[in-house]
Amino acid sequence: MKIAISGHINLPVQAISPLRETLTNYLQEALSDHADLSGISCLAPGADQLFAEVCHSLQIPYKAVLPCQDYSDQISDQKQKTAYFSALERATSMHRLDYSGGSSEAYWAASEHMMADADLLIAIWNEQPARSHGGTADVV
């Protein structure tokens, strides 16, 4: 079973611990039902990286789907960029789309690729419209 993640980049600080606990509990339960469980993430800061972190902590393999060739350049915060490289290093496989830069089109294409490969989507979403095409609201 393959589980994909889509979620917000800017998670409220007070939400991170409860989200980590919820993801951990859900993935532990899924793992007990599906020995072949794996994750799929675009590794964006926020929900995507949190999902990858929880997968790693539970020894669940995950695939990284990167929307463009210079994806790391799209992450300006150094702490988030370090977390991105760490998550990318731990990924068991990676698919990088051919877009040359971050754009709504690239992010949407990455989400489409991720969803075509997934059996289930976990969405960490505030039920608001996407700020640009390819955001969490569009994926949901």
Salt bridges, closest charged atoms under 4 A:
GLU53 OE2 - ARG20 NE 2.83
ASP117 OD1 - LYS2 NZ 2.91
ASP117 OD2 - LYS63 NZ 3.19
ASP138 OD2 - HIS133 ND1 3.59
